[in-house]
Every structure is written in C-alpha cells, then in structure tokens.
Amino acid sequence: MLLAADAEPSPQQLRQALGRFATGVTIVTCRDAAGAPAGLTVNSFSGVSLDPPLVLWSLRRASPSLKAFGAARHFNVNVLAENQSGLSKRFAASRPDKFAEGSWSDGRTGVPLLGGCAATFECEVIARHDIGDHVLFVGRVLGVHTSTAVPLLFQAGRYHALGKVV
C-alpha cells in the first residue's frame, strides 16, 4: 500500500513496513540501582562508529525496564544465536525470573553476559537521548566476544534461520 506524499503513516502502517526489514535479535542487560540483573529482548541494536567504538539501541519510554536502564552506567548486548529463540521470548515477556534460564556470567563491569551467543558487546553508557516514544542509548564498546554461532533473525513478527549465504 502506498501513501500519498503528504500522508504520515499510522503506527500500525509503520510497524508493518519496519517488519519487512530483517534484524538480529539481542538481549540487552544491565544491573539496576540495587544491583539486581535486568534485561529485555531488543532488535533495535546497531553499530554507530568504529573509532571510537560505539553502538546504540532504543527502549520504549513506557517499558518497565526503563528505570533500570536509565540508572545503569553499563549495559551488555548479547546477540542471540539461532538456537536461543526461547530466551528471546522469555526476555520479551514481563516476568521476575528471566535469568533463571541460560548460561549467565558477569562481564568485566559486573553486567550479565549470556554464553552461547553469536556475539556480545560490553558497553559503557555515554549518552541517552529522548527521541519520540523511545530513549536511545549510546554505548562505548569496552569489549567484544564473538563465536561461530549462527545468529537468530527476526522479520515480519517471526524468528528465522539464516539460510544459505549468497
């Protein structure tokens, strides 16, 4: 469906169009003000700069996780492998025991890192920006870990395997 040149898309139309873009799936983690682990599933992750090493992700202002991430000095981005879709679903839901599953350890800043991921990024928060109905988090990458695991993909509201490389 095409919109008239002067028509702004509805939130539903924008969500549908954005859903045509395949993304990776991450679990972003931090520690809240009391030191408890916090995390959620995020697909709004992107690299920003190689020098200095910067990444970003965004979080809805209405998210119950905003308080924890708003106070955190560090966050980790865990890029999920295709066999970790169950963890993605677990961290996308509101539940008190999210970290009861998965192979978790503390990274260099004490923030939870997930084992078995395609990659992880350990970050220091350098900026938070209110943008629309989201908060944009920019982090300086302090460390990375990579593996040969195939990443999990998300497109049109569904998880996908990577398939043949062309």
C-alpha positions as CSV (number, residue, x, y, z in Angstrom):
1,M,0.0,0.0,0.0
2,L,1.4,3.4,-1.0
3,L,0.6,6.5,1.0
4,A,0.0,9.9,-0.5
5,A,3.2,12.0,-0.5
6,D,1.8,14.2,2.3
7,A,0.3,11.5,4.4
8,E,2.1,10.3,7.5
9,P,1.9,6.6,8.2
10,S,-0.1,5.3,11.1
11,P,1.8,3.5,13.9
12,Q,0.4,0.2,12.5
13,Q,1.5,1.0,8.9
14,L,5.0,2.0,10.1
15,R,5.3,-1.2,12.3
16,Q,4.2,-3.3,9.3
17,A,6.7,-1.6,7.0
18,L,9.6,-1.8,9.5
19,G,8.7,-5.5,9.9
20,R,9.8,-6.1,6.3
21,F,13.4,-5.3,7.5
22,A,15.1,-8.4,8.9
23,T,17.1,-7.7,12.1
24,G,19.2,-9.7,14.5
25,V,17.8,-10.4,18.0
26,T,19.6,-9.3,21.2
27,I,19.1,-9.5,24.9
28,V,20.4,-6.2,26.4
29,T,21.3,-6.5,30.1
30,C,22.3,-4.2,33.0
31,R,22.2,-4.0,36.7
32,D,19.5,-1.9,38.3
33,A,20.3,0.7,41.1
34,A,20.1,-2.1,43.7
35,G,22.5,-4.4,41.8
36,A,19.9,-6.8,40.5
37,P,20.2,-8.0,36.9
38,A,17.7,-6.6,34.4
39,G,17.3,-7.4,30.8
40,L,15.0,-7.5,27.8
41,T,14.8,-8.6,24.2
42,V,15.8,-5.9,21.7
43,N,16.0,-5.8,17.9
44,S,16.8,-2.0,17.6
45,F,20.6,-2.6,18.0
46,S,23.1,-1.1,15.6
47,G,26.7,-0.1,15.3
48,V,27.4,3.6,15.2
49,S,31.2,4.1,14.9
50,L,34.3,2.0,14.7
51,D,36.6,4.8,16.1
52,P,35.6,5.3,18.8
53,P,33.8,2.0,19.1
54,L,30.1,2.9,19.6
55,V,26.8,1.1,19.4
56,L,23.2,2.1,20.1
57,W,19.8,0.6,20.9
58,S,16.4,2.0,21.8
59,L,13.8,1.4,24.5
60,R,10.2,2.4,24.7
61,R,9.6,5.1,27.3
62,A,6.6,3.0,28.6
63,S,8.9,0.0,29.2
64,P,9.0,-1.3,32.8
65,S,12.8,-1.7,32.2
66,L,13.4,2.0,31.6
67,K,14.1,2.7,35.3
68,A,16.8,0.1,35.5
69,F,18.5,1.1,32.2
70,G,18.1,4.8,32.9
71,A,20.2,4.5,36.1
72,A,22.7,2.0,34.7
73,R,26.3,3.1,33.9
74,H,26.9,-0.1,31.8
75,F,25.0,-2.4,29.5
76,N,25.8,-5.6,27.6
77,V,24.3,-6.5,24.2
78,N,24.0,-10.3,23.7
79,V,23.5,-11.1,20.0
80,L,21.4,-14.3,20.1
81,A,22.3,-17.5,18.2
82,E,19.5,-19.2,16.2
83,N,19.1,-21.9,19.0
84,Q,18.3,-19.1,21.6
85,S,14.8,-18.1,20.4
86,G,13.3,-19.5,23.6
87,L,15.5,-17.0,25.6
88,S,14.4,-14.2,23.3
89,K,10.7,-15.0,24.1
90,R,11.5,-15.3,27.8
91,F,13.1,-11.8,27.9
92,A,10.4,-10.3,25.8
93,A,7.8,-11.1,28.5
94,S,7.3,-9.4,31.9
95,R,8.4,-12.0,34.4
96,P,10.5,-11.8,37.6
97,D,12.8,-14.8,36.9
98,K,14.1,-14.0,33.4
99,F,17.7,-15.0,34.3
100,A,16.7,-18.5,35.6
101,E,17.4,-19.9,32.2
102,G,20.5,-19.5,30.0
103,S,24.2,-19.7,30.8
104,W,24.9,-16.3,32.5
105,S,28.1,-14.9,33.9
106,D,29.2,-11.4,34.9
107,G,31.2,-9.5,32.4
108,R,34.1,-7.1,33.1
109,T,31.7,-4.4,34.5
110,G,29.5,-6.9,36.5
111,V,26.7,-6.9,34.0
112,P,25.3,-10.3,32.9
113,L,26.7,-11.9,29.8
114,L,25.0,-14.8,28.0
115,G,27.0,-17.8,26.9
116,G,26.5,-19.4,23.5
117,C,25.7,-16.1,21.7
118,A,26.8,-15.2,18.2
119,A,28.5,-12.1,19.8
120,T,28.4,-9.9,22.9
121,F,29.3,-6.3,23.4
122,E,30.2,-4.9,26.8
123,C,29.4,-1.2,26.9
124,E,29.7,1.9,29.0
125,V,26.7,4.3,28.6
126,I,27.9,7.6,27.1
127,A,24.6,9.1,26.1
128,R,20.8,8.8,26.5
129,H,18.5,10.7,24.2
130,D,14.7,11.1,24.4
131,I,13.5,10.5,20.8
132,G,9.8,10.2,20.1
133,D,8.3,7.5,22.2
134,H,11.8,5.9,22.9
135,V,15.0,6.5,24.7
136,L,18.1,6.0,22.6
137,F,21.1,4.5,24.5
138,V,24.6,5.0,23.0
139,G,27.4,3.0,24.5
140,R,31.2,2.9,24.1
141,V,32.2,-0.7,23.5
142,L,34.7,-1.8,26.1
143,G,34.9,-5.4,24.9
144,V,33.5,-7.9,22.4
145,H,33.3,-11.6,22.2
146,T,32.4,-13.5,19.0
147,S,31.7,-17.1,18.2
148,T,30.9,-19.1,15.1
149,A,27.2,-19.5,16.2
150,V,24.7,-18.6,13.5
151,P,22.7,-15.5,14.6
152,L,18.9,-15.5,15.2
153,L,16.9,-13.3,12.8
154,F,13.6,-11.6,13.2
155,Q,11.4,-10.4,10.4
156,A,7.6,-9.7,10.0
157,G,6.9,-10.8,13.6
158,R,8.6,-14.2,13.3
159,Y,12.0,-15.8,14.0
160,H,14.0,-17.0,11.1
161,A,17.1,-19.1,10.5
162,L,19.8,-17.5,8.4
163,G,19.6,-20.0,5.5
164,K,22.0,-20.0,2.5
165,V,24.6,-17.3,2.3
166,V,24.7,-15.7,-1.1
